[in-house]
Amino acid sequence: MDILPAIDLKDGRAVRLTKGLMHSAKIYSNEPWVLAKSFEDMGSKWLHLVDLNGAFAGEPKNLEQIEKIRRHCNLSLELGGGIRDEATIKRYIDLGIDRIILGSIALKDPDFVKAMTKKYRIVVGIDAIDGFVAVEGWAEKSTMRATDLAREFADAGVEAIICTDVGKDGTLSGVNVDFTLQIAQASGVDTIASGGVKDLSDIIALQETNKVSGAIIGKAFYEGTIDLREAFKVTSK
């Protein structure tokens, strides 16, 4: 199981939100690229990046910091946040991003996502509020169940699905293992858990399912409730 440390970018800084609310942003670093390098030094292979401003604007808003992160580390990078057309995908791929996360557009235009999987490494982000898909930077809740959207991409060629329980994100209240399993079973695609990871027990619980391919760790690292080096050791066994 992969561990993906997370850097969420807002106004060029690394921040964490609580339940996706922009006004809840807590700043953890003014130099996100330094954080990225530290994750690499700890033994990470991946970095999960989100352009929070871009998620609301629908276009890239933190390009300077994303470029710095790419220049200063050798991690594999996945990036999401307001990516809604092929021109933006190409722009990020040209910057050296390894795979692209498509979120809101996966609900609005699944055929577009399926077409992009034939050209690029695509991950679908499914964020849910009370089991229903959240869109537009989590500002809105749709009428589609997250499991139904996961089923839509069962044979679409996506590399993975990242599923986030928005109600738990940034709360350090524990990951929603059941929700993650529901998405994995509905899609049959590699599924990465996100939202609420608190400590090593969450990582162990996800790994013991034998059905979860990864976990994104954000606030737990920043608030010191999890030792990333230990998490890497546990998941490499």
SESE-845909 format. One record per residue: residue in three letters; x, y, z of N, C-alpha, C, CB in turn. Coordinates in steps of 0.1 Angstrom, whole numbers, padded with zeros to 4 digits, always signed. Glycine has a CB too. Example, Ala and Ser with C-alpha at 12.3 -4.5 7.8 and 13.67 -1.06 7.14 Angstrom:
<rs>
ALA+0132-0057+0078+0123-0045+0078+0132-0033+0078+0113-0045+0090 SER+0128-0022+0071+0137-0011+0071+0129+0000+0079+0141-0006+0057 
</rs>
This chain:
<rs>
MET+0008-0012+0000+0000+0000+0000+0009+0012+0000-0010+0000+0012 ASP+0006+0022-0009+0013+0034-0009+0008+0045+0001+0012+0040-0024 ILE+0018+0052+0006+0015+0064+0014+0018+0076+0006+0023+0064+0028 LEU+0008+0085+0005+0010+0097-0003+0009+0109+0006+0000+0098-0015 PRO+0020+0115+0010+0019+0127+0018+0013+0138+0009+0033+0132+0023 ALA+0006+0147+0016-0002+0157+0008+0003+0171+0011-0017+0156+0012 ILE+0003+0179+0000+0005+0194+0001-0007+0200-0006+0019+0198-0005 ASP-0014+0208+0002-0025+0216-0004-0021+0230-0005-0038+0215+0005 LEU-0022+0236-0017-0016+0249-0020-0027+0260-0020-0009+0249-0033 LYS-0025+0270-0012-0035+0281-0012-0026+0294-0012-0045+0281+0000 ASP-0028+0302-0022-0020+0315-0022-0005+0313-0021-0025+0324-0012 GLY+0000+0301-0027+0014+0299-0027+0020+0292-0015+0021+0311-0029 ARG+0011+0290-0005+0015+0283+0008+0009+0269+0009+0011+0292+0020 ALA+0016+0262+0018+0011+0248+0021+0001+0250+0033+0022+0238+0024 VAL-0011+0246+0031-0021+0247+0041-0029+0234+0043-0031+0259+0038 ARG-0037+0234+0054-0047+0223+0055-0060+0229+0059-0042+0213+0066 LEU-0071+0224+0053-0084+0228+0056-0091+0218+0065-0092+0230+0043 THR-0102+0223+0071-0110+0214+0079-0124+0213+0071-0113+0219+0093 LYS-0127+0200+0068-0139+0197+0060-0140+0205+0047-0152+0200+0069 GLY-0129+0209+0041-0129+0215+0028-0132+0230+0028-0138+0208+0019 LEU-0133+0236+0040-0138+0250+0041-0126+0259+0040-0145+0253+0054 MET-0126+0268+0029-0114+0276+0027-0111+0285+0038-0117+0284+0014 HIS-0121+0290+0045-0118+0300+0056-0112+0293+0068-0131+0306+0061 SER-0111+0279+0068-0105+0272+0079-0090+0269+0077-0112+0258+0081 ALA-0084+0275+0066-0071+0272+0062-0061+0275+0073-0067+0279+0049 LYS-0052+0266+0076-0041+0268+0085-0028+0266+0078-0042+0258+0098 ILE-0020+0276+0078-0007+0277+0071+0003+0268+0078-0002+0291+0068 TYR+0010+0259+0070+0020+0251+0076+0034+0254+0070+0017+0237+0074 SER+0034+0260+0058+0047+0264+0052+0046+0274+0042+0054+0251+0047 ASN+0055+0284+0041+0055+0293+0031+0064+0289+0019+0061+0307+0036 GLU+0071+0277+0021+0079+0271+0011+0075+0257+0008+0094+0273+0015 PRO+0065+0254+0001+0060+0240-0001+0070+0231-0007+0048+0241-0009 TRP+0079+0236-0015+0089+0228-0021+0099+0222-0011+0097+0236-0032 VAL+0101+0229+0000+0110+0224+0011+0103+0212+0017+0113+0235+0021 LEU+0090+0213+0019+0082+0202+0025+0083+0190+0015+0067+0206+0026 ALA+0081+0192+0003+0082+0181-0007+0095+0174-0006+0080+0186-0022 LYS+0106+0181-0005+0119+0175-0004+0120+0167+0009+0130+0186-0005 SER+0114+0172+0019+0115+0165+0032+0108+0151+0031+0109+0173+0044 PHE+0096+0151+0024+0089+0139+0022+0098+0129+0014+0076+0141+0015 GLU+0105+0133+0004+0114+0125-0003+0125+0119+0006+0120+0132-0015 ASP+0130+0128+0014+0141+0123+0023+0136+0113+0033+0147+0135+0030 MET+0123+0113+0037+0118+0104+0046+0115+0090+0039+0105+0109+0052 GLY+0115+0090+0026+0113+0077+0019+0101+0076+0011+0113+0066+0029 SER+0094+0087+0009+0082+0087+0001+0085+0085-0014+0074+0100+0003 LYS+0076+0079-0021+0077+0078-0035+0068+0087-0043+0074+0063-0040 TRP+0057+0091-0036+0046+0099-0042+0044+0112-0034+0033+0091-0043 LEU+0039+0122-0041+0034+0134-0034+0020+0137-0040+0044+0146-0036 HIS+0010+0139-0032-0003+0143-0036-0004+0158-0034-0014+0136-0027 LEU-0007+0165-0046-0008+0179-0046-0022+0184-0050+0003+0185-0056 VAL-0026+0194-0043-0039+0200-0047-0038+0215-0048-0050+0196-0036 ASP-0042+0221-0059-0043+0235-0061-0057+0240-0056-0041+0239-0076 LEU-0058+0244-0043-0070+0247-0037-0077+0260-0044-0069+0250-0022 ASN-0068+0269-0047-0074+0281-0054-0079+0277-0068-0063+0292-0056 GLY-0072+0268-0074-0076+0263-0087-0089+0255-0087-0066+0254-0093 ALA-0092+0248-0075-0104+0240-0074-0116+0249-0074-0104+0232-0061 PHE-0115+0261-0069-0126+0271-0069-0127+0279-0082-0125+0280-0057 ALA-0115+0282-0087-0114+0291-0099-0116+0283-0112-0101+0298-0100 GLY-0113+0270-0112-0114+0262-0124-0103+0264-0134-0127+0266-0131 GLU-0092+0269-0129-0080+0271-0137-0068+0271-0127-0080+0284-0146 PRO-0056+0268-0133-0044+0268-0124-0041+0282-0117-0031+0264-0132 LYS-0038+0281-0104-0036+0293-0096-0023+0293-0088-0048+0295-0087 ASN-0016+0281-0088-0004+0280-0079+0008+0275-0088-0006+0271-0067 LEU+0008+0279-0100+0018+0273-0109+0033+0275-0105+0017+0279-0123 GLU+0036+0287-0099+0049+0290-0095+0054+0280-0085+0051+0304-0089 GLN+0046+0277-0075+0050+0267-0064+0050+0253-0070+0040+0268-0052 ILE+0041+0250-0079+0041+0236-0084+0054+0234-0092+0028+0234-0094 GLU+0058+0244-0100+0070+0243-0107+0082+0242-0098+0072+0256-0116 LYS+0082+0249-0087+0093+0248-0077+0094+0234-0071+0092+0258-0066 ILE+0082+0228-0068+0082+0215-0062+0087+0205-0072+0067+0211-0058 ARG+0083+0206-0085+0088+0197-0095+0104+0198-0097+0082+0200-0108 ARG+0109+0210-0096+0123+0212-0098+0131+0206-0086+0126+0227-0099 HIS+0126+0207-0074+0134+0204-0062+0132+0190-0057+0130+0214-0052 CYS+0124+0181-0063+0123+0168-0058+0121+0158-0069+0111+0167-0048 ASN+0124+0145-0066+0123+0135-0076+0111+0126-0074+0135+0126-0077 LEU+0102+0130-0065+0090+0123-0062+0081+0122-0075+0082+0129-0051 SER+0073+0111-0075+0062+0111-0085+0051+0120-0080+0057+0096-0087 LEU+0046+0128-0088+0036+0138-0084+0023+0136-0091+0041+0152-0088 GLU+0012+0136-0082-0002+0136-0087-0008+0150-0083-0010+0124-0082 LEU-0016+0155-0092-0021+0169-0090-0035+0170-0093-0013+0179-0097 GLY-0043+0177-0085-0057+0179-0088-0060+0194-0083-0066+0169-0081 GLY-0073+0198-0087-0077+0211-0083-0081+0219-0095-0067+0218-0075 GLY-0094+0218-0099-0099+0227-0110-0094+0223-0124-0095+0241-0107 ILE-0091+0211-0126-0086+0207-0139-0098+0202-0147-0075+0195-0138 ARG-0102+0209-0157-0115+0207-0164-0114+0206-0179-0125+0217-0160 ASP-0101+0207-0185-0100+0206-0199-0087+0200-0203-0102+0220-0206 GLU-0085+0196-0215-0073+0189-0219-0061+0199-0220-0075+0183-0233 ALA-0064+0211-0223-0053+0221-0223-0046+0222-0210-0058+0235-0228 THR-0053+0222-0199-0048+0223-0186-0040+0210-0182-0059+0225-0175 ILE-0046+0199-0186-0039+0186-0184-0025+0186-0191-0048+0174-0189 LYS-0025+0190-0203-0012+0190-0211-0003+0200-0205-0015+0195-0225 ARG-0008+0211-0200+0001+0221-0193+0008+0215-0181-0007+0233-0189 TYR+0001+0208-0173+0007+0202-0161+0016+0190-0165-0004+0197-0152 ILE+0012+0182-0175+0021+0171-0179+0034+0177-0184+0014+0163-0190 ASP+0033+0188-0192+0045+0194-0197+0054+0199-0186+0042+0205-0206 LEU+0048+0203-0174+0055+0208-0163+0062+0196-0155+0046+0215-0153 GLY+0058+0184-0159+0064+0172-0152+0056+0165-0142+0077+0176-0146 ILE+0043+0169-0142+0034+0162-0133+0031+0148-0138+0020+0169-0131 ASP+0032+0137-0130+0031+0124-0134+0017+0119-0137+0038+0115-0124 ARG+0008+0123-0129-0006+0119-0132-0016+0130-0127-0009+0105-0126 ILE-0027+0130-0133-0036+0141-0131-0049+0136-0124-0040+0148-0145 ILE-0053+0144-0114-0066+0140-0107-0077+0148-0113-0064+0142-0092 LEU-0088+0141-0117-0100+0148-0122-0111+0146-0113-0103+0143-0137 GLY-0117+0156-0108-0127+0155-0097-0141+0159-0102-0123+0164-0086 SER-0144+0172-0101-0158+0177-0105-0161+0173-0119-0158+0192-0104 ILE-0152+0173-0128-0155+0170-0142-0158+0155-0144-0142+0173-0151 ALA-0154+0147-0135-0157+0132-0136-0172+0130-0134-0150+0124-0125 LEU-0179+0139-0126-0193+0138-0125-0200+0145-0136-0198+0144-0112 LYS-0196+0156-0140-0202+0164-0151-0200+0158-0165-0197+0178-0150 ASP-0189+0153-0167-0186+0148-0181-0177+0135-0180-0179+0159-0189 PRO-0183+0124-0176-0175+0112-0175-0168+0107-0188-0183+0101-0169 ASP-0175+0111-0199-0169+0107-0212-0156+0114-0215-0179+0110-0223 PHE-0155+0126-0211-0143+0134-0212-0132+0127-0204-0144+0148-0207 VAL-0135+0123-0192-0125+0116-0184-0120+0103-0190-0130+0113-0170 LYS-0130+0096-0196-0126+0083-0202-0118+0085-0214-0139+0075-0206 ALA-0120+0096-0222-0112+0099-0233-0098+0103-0229-0118+0111-0241 MET-0097+0110-0218-0083+0114-0213-0075+0103-0208-0085+0125-0202 THR-0081+0092-0204-0074+0080-0199-0066+0074-0210-0083+0070-0192 LYS-0071+0076-0222-0064+0070-0234-0051+0077-0238-0073+0069-0246 LYS-0049+0089-0232-0038+0098-0236-0029+0100-0224-0043+0111-0241 TYR-0034+0101-0212-0027+0105-0200-0029+0096-0188-0030+0119-0196 ARG-0021+0097-0178-0023+0089-0166-0033+0097-0157-0009+0087-0158 ILE-0045+0091-0156-0056+0099-0150-0060+0091-0137-0068+0100-0159 VAL-0063+0099-0126-0069+0094-0114-0082+0102-0112-0059+0097-0102 VAL-0092+0095-0108-0105+0101-0106-0106+0104-0091-0117+0092-0110 GLY-0109+0116-0087-0112+0120-0074-0126+0120-0071-0105+0134-0070 ILE-0131+0112-0061-0145+0112-0057-0145+0116-0043-0151+0097-0059 ASP-0151+0128-0041-0152+0134-0028-0167+0133-0024-0147+0148-0027 ALA-0170+0129-0012-0184+0127-0008-0188+0134+0005-0187+0112-0007 ILE-0200+0139+0005-0206+0144+0017-0218+0136+0020-0210+0159+0015 ASP-0218+0129+0031-0230+0120+0034-0232+0110+0023-0242+0128+0037 GLY-0222+0105+0017-0223+0095+0006-0226+0100-0007-0234+0085+0010 PHE-0228+0113-0009-0231+0119-0022-0219+0127-0027-0244+0128-0021 VAL-0217+0127-0040-0206+0133-0046-0206+0148-0043-0205+0130-0061 ALA-0195+0154-0038-0193+0168-0036-0185+0174-0048-0186+0171-0023 VAL-0189+0186-0053-0182+0192-0064-0179+0206-0062-0191+0191-0077 GLU-0172+0212-0072-0168+0227-0071-0161+0230-0058-0181+0235-0072 GLY-0149+0223-0056-0141+0225-0044-0149+0222-0031-0137+0240-0044 TRP-0158+0212-0032-0166+0207-0021-0176+0217-0017-0157+0204-0009 ALA-0179+0227-0025-0188+0238-0021-0203+0233-0023-0185+0251-0029 GLU-0204+0223-0032-0218+0218-0035-0219+0203-0034-0222+0223-0049 LYS-0231+0198-0030-0233+0184-0030-0243+0180-0041-0239+0180-0016 SER-0239+0170-0049-0247+0166-0060-0258+0156-0055-0238+0159-0071 THR-0265+0150-0065-0275+0140-0061-0271+0126-0065-0288+0144-0069 MET-0258+0125-0069-0253+0112-0072-0245+0106-0061-0244+0113-0085 ARG-0248+0093-0058-0241+0086-0048-0226+0083-0053-0248+0072-0045 ALA-0217+0084-0044-0203+0082-0047-0200+0068-0053-0194+0084-0034 THR-0207+0058-0048-0205+0045-0053-0210+0043-0067-0213+0035-0044 ASP-0221+0050-0071-0225+0050-0084-0215+0056-0094-0239+0057-0086 LEU-0209+0067-0090-0199+0074-0098-0187+0064-0099-0195+0087-0092 ALA-0183+0058-0088-0172+0048-0089-0174+0037-0099-0169+0042-0075 ARG-0187+0033-0099-0190+0022-0108-0189+0026-0123-0205+0017-0106 GLU-0191+0039-0125-0190+0045-0139-0176+0043-0145-0194+0060-0138 PHE-0166+0042-0136-0152+0042-0141-0146+0028-0139-0144+0052-0134 ALA-0154+0018-0137-0149+0004-0134-0140-0001-0145-0161-0005-0133 ASP-0143+0002-0158-0135-0003-0169-0130+0008-0178-0143-0014-0177 ALA-0128+0019-0172-0125+0031-0180-0110+0033-0182-0131+0043-0173 GLY-0102+0026-0175-0087+0027-0177-0081+0038-0168-0085+0031-0191 VAL-0088+0042-0158-0082+0052-0148-0072+0044-0140-0093+0059-0139 GLU-0061+0051-0136-0050+0045-0128-0055+0042-0114-0038+0054-0127 ALA-0064+0050-0108-0068+0049-0094-0080+0058-0092-0057+0052-0084 ILE-0087+0055-0081-0097+0064-0076-0093+0069-0062-0111+0057-0076 ILE-0093+0082-0060-0091+0087-0046-0104+0091-0041-0081+0100-0047 CYS-0108+0085-0029-0121+0088-0023-0119+0095-0010-0129+0075-0021 THR-0126+0106-0009-0125+0114+0003-0138+0116+0010-0119+0128+0000 ASP-0139+0113+0023-0150+0116+0031-0149+0130+0036-0152+0106+0043 VAL-0155+0140+0029-0153+0154+0032-0156+0157+0047-0162+0162+0023 GLY-0166+0150+0053-0169+0153+0067-0158+0149+0077-0181+0145+0071 LYS-0148+0141+0072-0137+0137+0081-0124+0144+0077-0135+0122+0080 ASP-0124+0150+0065-0111+0156+0060-0106+0167+0069-0113+0162+0046 GLY-0094+0166+0073-0088+0176+0082-0092+0176+0096-0090+0189+0076 THR-0100+0166+0100-0105+0165+0114-0097+0156+0123-0119+0160+0114 LEU-0088+0148+0118-0080+0138+0126-0090+0129+0134-0071+0146+0135 SER-0101+0126+0128-0111+0118+0135-0111+0103+0131-0125+0123+0133 GLY-0101+0099+0123-0100+0086+0118-0106+0084+0104-0107+0076+0128 VAL-0099+0076+0096-0103+0074+0082-0116+0066+0081-0092+0067+0074 ASN-0124+0068+0071-0136+0061+0069-0133+0048+0061-0147+0069+0062 VAL-0130+0037+0068-0125+0025+0061-0137+0019+0053-0120+0015+0071 ASP-0149+0019+0059-0161+0013+0052-0164+0020+0039-0173+0014+0061 PHE-0163+0034+0039-0166+0041+0027-0155+0038+0016-0166+0057+0030 THR-0143+0037+0020-0132+0034+0011-0134+0020+0004-0118+0034+0018 LEU-0138+0011+0013-0141-0003+0007-0153-0003-0002-0143-0012+0019 GLN-0163+0005+0001-0174+0006-0008-0170+0011-0022-0185+0015-0002 ILE-0162+0021-0022-0157+0026-0035-0148+0016-0042-0149+0039-0033 ALA-0140+0009-0035-0131-0001-0041-0139-0012-0047-0121-0007-0031 GLN-0149-0017-0040-0157-0028-0044-0166-0024-0056-0166-0033-0033 ALA-0171-0011-0056-0180-0007-0067-0172-0005-0080-0186+0007-0063 SER-0159-0001-0079-0152+0002-0091-0143-0009-0096-0143+0014-0089 GLY-0137-0017-0086-0127-0027-0090-0114-0020-0094-0132-0035-0101 VAL-0113-0007-0091-0101+0000-0095-0092+0003-0082-0104+0014-0101 ASP-0079+0004-0083-0071+0007-0072-0077+0019-0065-0056+0010-0077 THR-0079+0018-0052-0085+0029-0045-0076+0035-0034-0098+0024-0039 ILE-0076+0048-0033-0067+0055-0023-0076+0062-0014-0057+0065-0031 ALA-0074+0060-0001-0082+0066+0010-0077+0080+0013-0082+0057+0022 SER-0086+0089+0015-0083+0102+0019-0093+0108+0029-0082+0111+0006 GLY-0088+0116+0038-0098+0123+0047-0098+0116+0061-0111+0123+0041 GLY-0093+0123+0071-0095+0119+0085-0084+0110+0090-0107+0112+0086 VAL-0074+0106+0082-0063+0098+0088-0057+0104+0100-0052+0095+0077 LYS-0057+0097+0111-0052+0103+0123-0038+0097+0128-0062+0100+0134 ASP-0037+0084+0127-0024+0078+0132-0022+0065+0125-0025+0076+0147 LEU-0012+0058+0130-0008+0045+0124-0019+0035+0124+0005+0040+0131 SER-0028+0035+0134-0039+0025+0134-0048+0026+0122-0047+0027+0147 ASP-0049+0038+0117-0057+0040+0104-0050+0033+0093-0059+0055+0101 ILE-0037+0035+0092-0030+0029+0081-0030+0014+0082-0015+0034+0081 ILE-0029+0008+0094-0030-0006+0096-0043-0011+0092-0026-0010+0110 ALA-0054-0004+0096-0068-0008+0093-0070-0009+0078-0078+0001+0100 LEU-0065+0001+0071-0067+0001+0056-0059-0010+0050-0062+0015+0051 GLN-0046-0012+0055-0038-0023+0049-0044-0036+0051-0024-0022+0055 GLU-0050-0038+0062-0056-0052+0066-0068-0055+0057-0059-0052+0080 THR-0074-0046+0050-0085-0049+0041-0080-0056+0029-0092-0036+0037 ASN-0067-0055+0026-0062-0060+0013-0069-0056+0001-0062-0076+0014 LYS-0076-0045+0002-0084-0039-0010-0081-0025-0013-0098-0041-0008 VAL-0073-0018-0004-0070-0004-0005-0055-0003-0010-0072+0003+0008 SER-0053+0005-0020-0040+0006-0026-0031+0017-0021-0041+0007-0041 GLY-0038+0027-0014-0030+0038-0009-0038+0046+0001-0025+0046-0020 ALA-0030+0055+0008-0036+0064+0018-0029+0078+0017-0036+0058+0032 ILE-0037+0088+0017-0032+0102+0016-0031+0107+0031-0041+0111+0007 ILE-0019+0112+0034-0017+0117+0048-0014+0132+0047-0006+0110+0055 GLY-0022+0140+0054-0020+0154+0054-0019+0159+0068-0032+0161+0047 LYS-0030+0163+0074-0030+0170+0087-0023+0161+0098-0044+0173+0091 ALA-0025+0148+0097-0018+0139+0107-0003+0141+0108-0022+0124+0104 PHE+0003+0143+0096+0017+0146+0096+0020+0160+0101+0023+0145+0082 TYR+0012+0170+0097+0015+0184+0100+0012+0186+0115+0006+0193+0092 GLU+0003+0179+0121+0000+0181+0135+0008+0171+0144-0015+0179+0138 GLY+0016+0162+0138+0024+0153+0146+0018+0141+0152+0031+0161+0156 THR+0006+0137+0146-0001+0125+0152+0003+0112+0145-0016+0127+0151 ILE+0012+0114+0134+0017+0102+0128+0031+0104+0124+0008+0098+0115 ASP+0039+0093+0125+0053+0093+0121+0053+0087+0107+0062+0085+0131 LEU+0056+0096+0097+0056+0091+0083+0066+0079+0081+0059+0102+0074 ARG+0078+0080+0087+0088+0070+0085+0082+0056+0090+0101+0073+0093 GLU+0075+0057+0101+0069+0044+0106+0058+0039+0096+0063+0046+0120 ALA+0050+0049+0091+0040+0045+0081+0046+0038+0069+0032+0057+0077 PHE+0057+0044+0064+0064+0038+0053+0068+0024+0056+0075+0047+0048 LYS+0073+0022+0068+0078+0008+0072+0067-0002+0072+0085+0009+0086 VAL+0056+0003+0078+0044-0006+0080+0039-0011+0066+0032+0001+0087 THR+0038-0001+0057+0032-0004+0044+0042-0011+0034+0027+0008+0037 SER+0054-0011+0037+0064-0018+0029+0066-0033+0032+0078-0011+0029 LYS+0059-0037+0042+0060-0051+0046+0052-0060+0037+0056-0053+0061 
</rs>
